[in-house]
Amino acid sequence: MMKSLFASLLIALGLVSCTTYRYEYIAPATEAGRTCATQCMTTKQVCYNAMGQQAQNNSNICHQQNNYSYQACVNRAQSHDDVKRCNPNPQYCPSSPNYWQCDESYRQCFATCGGTVNVYKNE
């Protein structure tokens, strides 16, 4: 009984923390504003590319560090059992880019150009 209550509480807490946001963009009214917003989109795409490259570089460095750590462990090992205890992947190496900063900058730029950004909270 207590276990199922605890499990239900954990699930409920997990669902509460899944709040997401949806953004609606209303284009600027003027031609100059729309041109400006197009430049914002170009800047956002450049940012996305940079974040993707940075995530890939960070992942490569992480994998390299894992390899070095594993090789160092193997080199220090005094027996076959010691080698078995060496972990080839001691740390998780995420490779997903974080685009939050790019998106936030884009929203600010879009609004500065005269556009409207409406935010809706999804619960």
Residue frames relative to the residue before (quaternion, step in Angstrom):
aa qw qx qy qz dx dy dz
M 1.0000 0.0000 0.0000 0.0000 0.00 0.00 0.00
M 0.6958 0.4734 -0.2751 0.4649 3.56 0.83 -1.03
K 0.6246 0.5483 -0.3310 0.4470 3.57 1.09 -0.79
S 0.6899 0.4729 -0.2906 0.4647 3.58 0.86 -0.92
L 0.6117 0.5344 -0.3468 0.4691 3.58 1.08 -0.63
F 0.6561 0.5055 -0.2980 0.4746 3.56 0.97 -0.89
A 0.6504 0.5094 -0.3124 0.4689 3.60 0.96 -0.86
S 0.6485 0.5148 -0.3147 0.4641 3.59 0.97 -0.83
L 0.6380 0.5244 -0.3174 0.4660 3.56 1.02 -0.81
L 0.6505 0.5141 -0.3129 0.4633 3.60 0.96 -0.83
I 0.6478 0.5070 -0.3144 0.4737 3.57 0.98 -0.84
A 0.6516 0.5137 -0.3130 0.4622 3.59 0.93 -0.88
L 0.6524 0.4998 -0.3139 0.4755 3.59 0.95 -0.82
G 0.6353 0.5346 -0.3240 0.4534 3.58 1.01 -0.77
L 0.6721 0.4916 -0.2960 0.4680 3.56 0.97 -0.83
V 0.6200 0.5447 -0.3411 0.4500 3.57 1.04 -0.71
S 0.7102 0.4650 -0.2683 0.4555 3.57 0.97 -0.80
C 0.5783 0.6083 -0.3689 0.3994 3.62 1.25 0.04
T 0.2569 0.7708 -0.5419 0.2149 3.60 1.01 0.66
T 0.0417 -0.7824 0.6213 -0.0009 3.54 -0.92 0.97
Y 0.3173 -0.7385 0.5647 0.1870 3.54 -1.29 0.27
R 0.1814 -0.7454 0.6332 0.1031 3.53 -1.17 0.70
Y 0.2008 -0.7928 0.5696 0.0814 3.55 -0.96 0.90
E 0.1486 -0.7567 0.6323 0.0744 3.53 -1.04 0.91
Y 0.1724 -0.7977 0.5745 0.0626 3.55 -0.80 1.06
I 0.1091 -0.7631 0.6356 0.0415 3.55 -0.87 1.04
A 0.4614 -0.7358 0.4317 0.2437 3.54 -0.54 1.26
P 0.5815 -0.5644 0.4483 0.3773 3.57 -1.18 0.55
A 0.5556 -0.6523 0.4213 0.2973 3.56 -1.15 0.70
T 0.7383 0.4101 -0.2309 0.4831 3.60 1.06 -0.66
E 0.6211 -0.5370 0.4219 0.3845 3.54 -1.28 0.42
A 0.6352 0.5232 -0.3240 0.4667 3.58 1.01 -0.81
G 0.6438 0.5236 -0.3113 0.4631 3.57 1.04 -0.78
R 0.6601 0.4963 -0.3049 0.4743 3.57 1.00 -0.82
T 0.6190 0.5228 -0.3386 0.4784 3.60 1.05 -0.71
C 0.6336 0.5307 -0.3100 0.4699 3.54 1.00 -0.88
A 0.6673 0.5015 -0.2990 0.4624 3.60 0.93 -0.92
T 0.6089 0.5394 -0.3469 0.4668 3.59 1.10 -0.65
Q 0.6353 0.5097 -0.3228 0.4820 3.58 1.05 -0.73
C 0.5974 0.5505 -0.3538 0.4635 3.59 1.09 -0.67
M 0.6567 0.5115 -0.3071 0.4613 3.58 0.96 -0.89
T 0.6289 0.5251 -0.3310 0.4683 3.59 1.02 -0.77
T 0.6514 0.5051 -0.3033 0.4782 3.57 0.98 -0.88
K 0.6270 0.5334 -0.3303 0.4618 3.59 1.02 -0.79
Q 0.6642 0.5030 -0.3095 0.4584 3.59 0.93 -0.88
V 0.6201 0.5219 -0.3372 0.4788 3.59 1.04 -0.74
C 0.6397 0.5202 -0.3101 0.4733 3.57 1.00 -0.85
Y 0.6359 0.5264 -0.3253 0.4612 3.61 0.94 -0.88
N 0.6546 0.5125 -0.3118 0.4600 3.58 0.91 -0.91
A 0.6643 0.5041 -0.2981 0.4645 3.58 0.95 -0.91
M 0.6642 0.4952 -0.3081 0.4677 3.61 0.95 -0.84
G 0.6240 0.5319 -0.3320 0.4663 3.57 1.05 -0.72
Q 0.6667 0.4901 -0.2925 0.4793 3.56 0.95 -0.89
Q 0.6451 0.5190 -0.3211 0.4598 3.58 0.97 -0.84
A 0.6459 0.5132 -0.3215 0.4648 3.60 0.95 -0.84
Q 0.6557 0.5053 -0.3125 0.4660 3.58 0.97 -0.84
N 0.6459 0.5156 -0.3140 0.4673 3.59 0.97 -0.86
N 0.6560 0.5093 -0.3095 0.4631 3.58 0.94 -0.90
S 0.6477 0.5132 -0.3142 0.4674 3.58 1.00 -0.82
N 0.6449 0.5194 -0.3173 0.4622 3.58 0.97 -0.86
I 0.6514 0.5067 -0.3105 0.4718 3.59 0.95 -0.88
C 0.6383 0.5307 -0.3178 0.4582 3.58 0.97 -0.87
H 0.6685 0.4881 -0.3023 0.4728 3.59 0.88 -0.92
Q 0.6286 0.5316 -0.3243 0.4659 3.56 1.05 -0.77
Q 0.6536 0.5000 -0.3091 0.4767 3.58 0.96 -0.85
N 0.6142 0.5343 -0.3425 0.4691 3.59 1.04 -0.75
N 0.6622 0.5098 -0.3048 0.4568 3.56 0.93 -0.90
Y 0.6500 0.5109 -0.3116 0.4684 3.59 0.96 -0.87
S 0.6570 0.5112 -0.3090 0.4600 3.57 0.94 -0.89
Y 0.6537 0.5086 -0.3102 0.4667 3.55 0.95 -0.86
Q 0.6706 0.4951 -0.3040 0.4612 3.60 0.88 -0.92
A 0.6303 0.5225 -0.3313 0.4689 3.59 1.03 -0.77
C 0.6409 0.5173 -0.3200 0.4683 3.59 0.99 -0.81
V 0.6562 0.5059 -0.3060 0.4688 3.58 0.91 -0.91
N 0.6667 0.5109 -0.3029 0.4502 3.58 0.95 -0.88
R 0.6835 0.4716 -0.2798 0.4818 3.59 1.12 -0.66
A 0.5153 0.6824 -0.4044 0.3245 3.57 1.21 -0.52
Q 0.2934 -0.7697 0.5503 0.1366 3.51 -1.00 0.93
S 0.7930 0.1328 -0.0720 0.5902 3.58 1.21 -0.31
H 0.6779 -0.4690 0.3718 0.4268 3.54 -1.33 0.18
D 0.6237 0.5376 -0.3317 0.4603 3.60 1.07 -0.69
D 0.6171 0.5327 -0.3397 0.4691 3.59 1.07 -0.74
V 0.6403 0.5232 -0.3233 0.4601 3.60 0.97 -0.83
K 0.6349 0.5400 -0.3283 0.4444 3.59 1.00 -0.82
R 0.6740 0.5019 -0.2919 0.4567 3.58 1.11 -0.64
C 0.5245 0.6191 -0.4204 0.4059 3.60 1.24 -0.18
N 0.2843 -0.7654 0.5604 0.1389 3.55 -0.86 1.02
P 0.3396 -0.7717 0.4958 0.2079 3.63 -0.53 1.10
N 0.7767 0.2137 -0.1277 0.5786 3.60 1.21 -0.39
P 0.0496 -0.8603 0.5066 0.0270 3.60 0.48 1.15
Q 0.7921 0.1689 -0.1279 0.5724 3.60 1.11 -0.44
Y 0.5203 -0.6241 0.4930 0.3111 3.54 -1.18 0.70
C 0.1781 -0.7963 0.5734 0.0734 3.57 -0.92 0.91
P 0.1681 -0.8096 0.5543 0.0955 3.61 -0.02 1.23
S 0.1572 -0.7986 0.5740 0.0898 3.56 -1.10 0.65
S 0.4963 0.6604 -0.4292 0.3653 3.58 1.25 0.14
P 0.4070 -0.7111 0.5148 0.2522 3.58 -0.82 0.95
N 0.3037 -0.7092 0.6033 0.2019 3.54 -1.25 0.54
Y 0.1441 -0.8379 0.5255 0.0302 3.55 -0.31 1.31
W 0.3379 0.7853 -0.4798 0.1971 3.60 1.25 -0.04
Q 0.6767 0.4987 -0.2992 0.4515 3.60 0.81 -0.99
C 0.6357 0.5281 -0.3251 0.4596 3.59 0.99 -0.83
D 0.6857 0.4901 -0.2845 0.4568 3.56 0.89 -0.96
E 0.6520 0.5123 -0.3159 0.4612 3.57 0.97 -0.82
S 0.6467 0.5084 -0.3126 0.4750 3.59 0.97 -0.84
Y 0.6348 0.5314 -0.3256 0.4567 3.57 1.02 -0.80
R 0.6535 0.5142 -0.3208 0.4535 3.59 0.90 -0.90
Q 0.6586 0.4999 -0.3082 0.4705 3.58 0.95 -0.85
C 0.6503 0.5146 -0.3089 0.4657 3.58 0.95 -0.88
F 0.6441 0.5361 -0.3103 0.4489 3.57 0.93 -0.97
A 0.6764 0.4819 -0.2865 0.4777 3.58 0.92 -0.90
T 0.6290 0.5347 -0.3326 0.4559 3.59 1.02 -0.77
C 0.6602 0.5070 -0.2937 0.4700 3.59 1.14 -0.64
G 0.6333 -0.5443 0.3310 0.4395 3.59 1.26 -0.06
G 0.5151 0.6290 -0.4248 0.3982 3.57 1.26 0.08
T 0.3559 -0.7052 0.5681 0.2310 3.53 -1.31 0.23
V 0.1169 -0.7671 0.6281 0.0580 3.56 -0.98 0.90
N 0.1129 -0.7802 0.6140 0.0388 3.56 -0.62 1.19
V 0.2062 -0.7814 0.5829 0.0846 3.54 -0.92 0.97
Y 0.0719 -0.7830 0.6177 0.0099 3.55 -0.90 1.01
K 0.3070 -0.7524 0.5604 0.1601 3.53 -0.85 1.03
N 0.1847 -0.7654 0.6109 0.0831 3.56 -0.82 1.09
E 0.0562 -0.8188 0.5712 0.0150 3.57 -0.67 1.01
